[in-house]
Amino acid sequence: MRDLFEARLVNDAFGDPGLYVDFFDERRALLFDIGDISRLPPKKLMRISHVFVSHAHMDHFSGLDHLLRVVLGRKDCIVLYGGPGMVDRVEHKLRAYVWNVVQHYAVELVLDVRERAADGAIRRALFSSRGGFERQPAPMPAQTRGDVLHEEHSFRVRARSLDHGTDCLAFALEERARVRIAKERIAQLGLGTGAWLTQLKHAVLRGAPGTTPITVAWRDRAGQHAQTRSLHELRDVVLDLAPGRRIGYVTDIRYTEPNLRHLEQLLAGVDRLYIECVFLEVDAAHAARKHHLTAHQAGSIAARLGAGTVVPFHYSPRYGERAAELQAELLAAWRAL
């Protein structure tokens, strides 16, 4: 069954945190944290539709300027989510530059910025290049529910505010379901593959009525073909559904029981957990002063959540060539529990 997306860390384990999630069939990507993103080529940056910022420390937020420079005049919209104060922080960044010519660019860029308060309430503002990126308050386009930040037909992103000495968001990226195209069944119906399969997937995932018409169009050696079939006719014979994958992204948190409870509510049973692994356990006192996790603590969190796989990142540069020690300590704690 083909994956909906591929998730990869932007940098190596010693670099700035960041997770790039590339969607195979939609020519778009998500980005979790936006520190040093210089390793991402422009073609990858142009795919980004949504950015989710854990908190506004420089190594998680400074790359917004770089992204803006690449997409300005070439892309029409980027949605950016963050914690308390994110709208103000984006406005301050934009006010640092002079925008006396951007209104003439052929493509208008709108930054759609949304901030989540600790109580879950979300505030939104728009910044358009046509208006010199002046702030425009805007209502949320749809009512959010609980810890859901963003929701589409095929996936959703949930978040919880954790304690890093400041509010820091942890994220869960969840597929609605995993969809398999049974090509042999398509042939049995006398149909061919085409873009209509994406329309069919979306209709199934959003729970559309069985009477929903699907325009089935394809091209083969005999030429161009088009039919209209109902969702009911196509749903069961073309698609197989399986539970969707769940990915967690956790960075810059204190090892406290309240934080752990929030993580359990957000990420219990997660398939893959990306988690910071900053210090060795021998330096636990220093980790506590810095409001970060040790490798042992990160591994014990992964075990407590029942994570299927664990990917550590955000190693402290103090360990230089000792990356293997950090990874081994995390894996030992994960497996022990």
Wavefront OBJ file of the C-alpha trace (Angstrom):
o trace
v 0.000 0.000 0.000
v 1.541 3.290 -1.110
v 2.368 5.865 1.554
v 0.542 9.182 1.573
v 3.680 11.074 2.577
v 7.362 10.742 3.419
v 8.768 12.398 6.556
v 12.459 13.253 6.938
v 14.505 15.439 9.266
v 15.725 18.609 7.584
v 19.204 18.437 9.155
v 21.394 15.841 10.800
v 20.942 15.106 14.502
v 23.290 17.941 15.530
v 21.606 20.539 13.299
v 18.566 22.725 13.863
v 15.363 20.759 14.466
v 12.955 20.440 11.566
v 10.806 17.784 9.918
v 9.892 17.969 6.204
v 6.805 15.970 5.213
v 6.424 15.489 1.461
v 3.055 14.379 0.019
v 3.543 12.144 -2.991
v 0.330 12.814 -4.946
v -0.367 16.452 -4.090
v 2.785 18.401 -4.978
v 2.880 19.922 -1.529
v 4.702 19.510 1.777
v 4.438 20.379 5.452
v 7.274 21.687 7.605
v 7.531 21.258 11.363
v 9.876 23.938 12.754
v 11.746 26.371 10.568
v 15.262 26.980 11.838
v 18.181 26.465 9.444
v 16.469 25.232 6.254
v 19.375 25.946 3.890
v 19.654 22.232 3.070
v 16.218 22.306 1.449
v 16.505 23.355 -2.217
v 14.064 25.959 -3.581
v 11.944 23.325 -5.334
v 11.258 21.697 -1.948
v 10.573 25.027 -0.254
v 8.081 25.883 -2.996
v 6.085 22.756 -2.116
v 5.478 23.890 1.478
v 1.839 24.768 2.150
v 1.853 24.761 5.980
v 4.516 25.436 8.603
v 4.050 24.319 12.230
v 6.390 26.059 14.699
v 6.928 24.483 18.117
v 8.181 27.733 19.684
v 10.053 30.887 18.746
v 13.630 30.112 19.810
v 15.982 30.989 16.944
v 16.875 27.419 16.027
v 13.172 26.719 15.458
v 12.027 29.977 13.846
v 14.840 31.924 12.176
v 14.383 30.231 8.793
v 11.103 32.000 8.083
v 13.076 34.816 6.449
v 14.795 32.353 4.109
v 11.500 30.710 3.151
v 9.903 34.094 2.512
v 12.774 35.145 0.252
v 12.409 31.993 -1.875
v 8.610 32.018 -2.290
v 7.988 35.777 -2.589
v 6.542 36.531 -6.020
v 6.304 32.820 -6.854
v 3.792 31.321 -4.390
v 0.336 32.535 -3.409
v -0.102 31.364 0.191
v 1.606 29.777 3.180
v -0.239 28.911 6.392
v 1.845 29.170 9.560
v 0.827 27.807 12.960
v 2.529 28.549 16.261
v 1.958 29.059 19.949
v 1.053 32.188 21.943
v 2.353 35.413 20.376
v 3.091 33.904 16.944
v 1.030 36.500 15.059
v 2.936 39.341 16.750
v 6.293 37.687 16.065
v 5.593 37.238 12.365
v 4.432 40.855 12.167
v 7.660 42.046 13.801
v 9.744 40.037 11.313
v 7.836 41.485 8.371
v 8.115 45.057 9.698
v 11.910 44.745 9.678
v 11.939 44.968 5.861
v 10.927 47.600 3.307
v 8.097 46.440 1.000
v 7.748 49.322 -1.450
v 7.770 47.165 -4.629
v 6.154 43.844 -3.670
v 2.683 45.058 -4.630
v 3.823 44.946 -8.268
v 4.728 41.241 -8.227
v 2.506 39.167 -10.500
v 1.816 36.605 -7.770
v 0.336 37.865 -4.508
v 1.726 36.111 -1.422
v -0.509 35.807 1.640
v 0.908 34.621 4.964
v -1.989 33.112 6.899
v -0.736 33.081 10.511
v -2.555 31.249 13.290
v -1.528 31.054 16.922
v -2.739 28.570 19.505
v -3.114 29.808 23.079
v -2.397 27.488 25.995
v -6.153 26.976 26.460
v -6.540 25.847 22.831
v -8.134 29.031 21.460
v -6.792 30.033 18.040
v -6.286 33.582 16.747
v -5.622 34.381 13.077
v -4.212 37.230 10.973
v -3.367 37.660 7.291
v -0.339 39.437 5.802
v -0.576 40.155 2.061
v 2.217 41.329 -0.222
v -0.379 43.465 -2.038
v -0.702 45.559 1.124
v 2.968 45.636 2.074
v 2.340 42.812 4.555
v 0.233 44.980 6.832
v -1.569 42.913 9.465
v -5.231 42.095 8.815
v -7.151 40.276 11.592
v -9.239 37.413 10.226
v -11.668 34.842 11.627
v -10.808 31.160 11.594
v -12.242 29.516 8.450
v -13.718 26.635 10.453
v -14.304 25.796 14.093
v -11.406 23.835 15.544
v -12.099 20.905 17.830
v -10.094 20.080 20.933
v -6.410 19.782 20.139
v -6.888 19.674 16.345
v -4.873 22.460 14.703
v -5.428 21.631 11.051
v -7.704 19.147 9.277
v -8.095 18.028 5.663
v -9.701 15.133 3.822
v -6.639 12.871 4.118
v -4.872 13.971 7.333
v -4.968 16.164 10.392
v -2.445 17.803 12.714
v -3.039 17.890 16.464
v -0.995 19.782 19.060
v -0.524 20.159 22.800
v 1.233 22.954 24.686
v 4.132 21.663 26.780
v 6.535 23.294 29.212
v 10.003 24.332 28.025
v 10.229 27.266 30.406
v 7.997 28.777 27.706
v 5.073 27.294 25.800
v 6.233 24.727 23.263
v 3.948 22.753 20.959
v 4.271 19.024 20.382
v 2.606 17.744 17.203
v 0.843 14.643 15.931
v 0.432 14.137 12.174
v -2.313 11.599 11.520
v -3.499 10.031 8.276
v -7.250 9.575 7.996
v -6.741 6.141 6.505
v -4.335 4.429 4.155
v -5.827 3.881 0.730
v -4.750 1.203 -1.754
v -5.667 1.303 -5.406
v -6.505 -2.193 -6.702
v -5.486 -1.827 -10.345
v -6.684 -5.303 -11.246
v -10.212 -4.375 -10.134
v -10.117 -1.209 -12.202
v -9.315 -3.289 -15.273
v -12.190 -5.654 -14.474
v -14.566 -2.679 -14.638
v -13.220 -1.752 -18.048
v -11.748 1.473 -16.724
v -8.286 2.990 -16.808
v -6.211 4.804 -14.207
v -6.097 8.586 -14.093
v -6.505 11.687 -11.942
v -10.045 10.552 -11.106
v -8.554 8.135 -8.566
v -7.452 11.061 -6.399
v -11.001 12.450 -6.546
v -12.306 9.035 -5.517
v -9.858 8.774 -2.591
v -10.869 12.172 -1.282
v -14.574 11.370 -1.545
v -14.122 8.120 0.395
v -11.990 9.708 3.106
v -14.401 12.567 3.744
v -17.359 10.161 3.942
v -19.205 11.495 0.885
v -22.647 9.963 0.083
v -22.752 6.902 -2.146
v -24.653 8.881 -4.794
v -21.729 11.298 -5.245
v -20.827 11.352 -8.973
v -17.222 10.618 -9.916
v -16.023 11.630 -13.366
v -13.844 8.741 -14.543
v -11.483 9.946 -17.263
v -8.402 8.250 -18.648
v -6.314 7.945 -21.794
v -5.009 4.770 -23.420
v -3.945 3.621 -26.891
v -7.541 3.855 -28.088
v -7.724 7.518 -27.120
v -9.479 9.606 -24.472
v -12.329 8.099 -22.409
v -14.751 9.558 -19.849
v -17.658 8.141 -17.835
v -19.607 9.130 -14.758
v -19.955 6.525 -12.008
v -21.376 6.828 -8.514
v -19.156 6.604 -5.462
v -21.187 3.548 -4.405
v -20.221 1.732 -7.621
v -16.524 2.439 -7.233
v -15.817 2.543 -3.484
v -15.704 -1.139 -2.542
v -14.341 -2.610 -5.755
v -11.504 -0.146 -6.272
v -10.176 0.804 -2.849
v -8.878 -1.032 0.198
v -8.667 0.958 3.427
v -6.327 0.434 6.373
v -5.690 2.502 9.514
v -3.605 5.589 8.809
v -0.098 6.205 10.116
v 0.536 8.514 13.065
v 3.767 10.490 13.435
v 4.826 12.466 16.500
v 7.203 15.436 16.662
v 8.439 16.351 20.150
v 11.220 18.791 20.886
v 12.381 21.177 23.618
v 10.448 20.023 26.668
v 11.118 19.507 30.363
v 10.891 15.999 31.783
v 7.863 16.526 34.024
v 4.803 14.463 34.781
v 2.377 17.082 33.360
v 4.333 17.088 30.081
v 4.272 13.286 29.974
v 0.518 13.178 30.528
v -0.039 15.625 27.673
v 2.164 13.489 25.422
v 0.187 10.363 26.316
v -3.058 12.109 25.370
v -1.550 13.287 22.092
v 0.700 10.432 20.998
v -0.178 7.146 22.714
v 0.450 4.300 20.264
v 2.197 6.553 17.739
v 3.792 4.696 14.812
v 6.925 6.836 14.564
v 8.171 9.295 17.158
v 10.661 12.053 16.327
v 11.945 13.209 19.713
v 14.728 15.446 20.947
v 17.695 13.663 22.520
v 19.852 16.557 23.671
v 22.018 15.327 26.569
v 23.350 12.110 28.029
v 21.818 10.993 31.320
v 25.085 11.711 33.128
v 24.331 15.380 32.378
v 20.709 15.201 33.612
v 21.157 18.148 35.992
v 22.382 20.318 33.110
v 19.470 19.096 30.947
v 17.023 20.137 33.678
v 18.561 23.640 33.832
v 18.217 23.922 30.053
v 14.651 22.533 30.064
v 15.630 19.705 27.700
v 15.506 15.900 27.685
v 18.296 13.424 28.156
v 18.584 10.437 25.842
v 17.395 8.147 28.623
v 14.366 10.339 29.281
v 13.523 10.465 25.568
v 13.724 6.675 25.366
v 11.525 6.213 28.417
v 8.943 8.588 26.898
v 8.960 6.555 23.674
v 8.371 3.408 25.706
v 5.603 4.993 27.760
v 3.857 6.071 24.558
v 4.267 2.643 22.964
v 5.975 4.179 19.932
v 6.527 1.780 17.058
v 9.825 3.375 16.002
v 11.881 6.239 17.439
v 14.010 8.801 15.590
v 16.218 10.940 17.877
v 17.426 14.431 16.913
v 18.584 17.786 18.362
v 21.836 16.458 19.878
v 23.876 18.955 21.879
v 27.080 19.988 20.056
v 29.005 19.314 23.265
v 29.045 15.609 22.324
v 30.845 16.067 19.014
v 31.599 12.577 17.724
v 29.578 10.824 20.452
v 26.291 10.577 18.585
v 26.311 6.790 18.926
v 26.273 7.104 22.737
v 23.169 9.284 22.667
v 21.367 6.920 20.332
v 22.388 3.843 22.315
v 21.183 5.370 25.595
v 17.814 6.257 24.060
v 17.324 2.812 22.520
v 18.285 1.059 25.753
v 15.629 2.991 27.710
v 13.000 2.411 25.009
v 13.632 -1.328 24.849
v 13.991 -1.807 28.589
v 10.464 -0.571 29.254
l 1 2 3 4 5 6 7 8 9 10 11 12 13 14 15 16 17 18 19 20 21 22 23 24 25 26 27 28 29 30 31 32 33 34 35 36 37 38 39 40 41 42 43 44 45 46 47 48 49 50 51 52 53 54 55 56 57 58 59 60 61 62 63 64 65 66 67 68 69 70 71 72 73 74 75 76 77 78 79 80 81 82 83 84 85 86 87 88 89 90 91 92 93 94 95 96 97 98 99 100 101 102 103 104 105 106 107 108 109 110 111 112 113 114 115 116 117 118 119 120 121 122 123 124 125 126 127 128 129 130 131 132 133 134 135 136 137 138 139 140 141 142 143 144 145 146 147 148 149 150 151 152 153 154 155 156 157 158 159 160 161 162 163 164 165 166 167 168 169 170 171 172 173 174 175 176 177 178 179 180 181 182 183 184 185 186 187 188 189 190 191 192 193 194 195 196 197 198 199 200 201 202 203 204 205 206 207 208 209 210 211 212 213 214 215 216 217 218 219 220 221 222 223 224 225 226 227 228 229 230 231 232 233 234 235 236 237 238 239 240 241 242 243 244 245 246 247 248 249 250 251 252 253 254 255 256 257 258 259 260 261 262 263 264 265 266 267 268 269 270 271 272 273 274 275 276 277 278 279 280 281 282 283 284 285 286 287 288 289 290 291 292 293 294 295 296 297 298 299 300 301 302 303 304 305 306 307 308 309 310 311 312 313 314 315 316 317 318 319 320 321 322 323 324 325 326 327 328 329 330 331 332 333 334 335 336 337
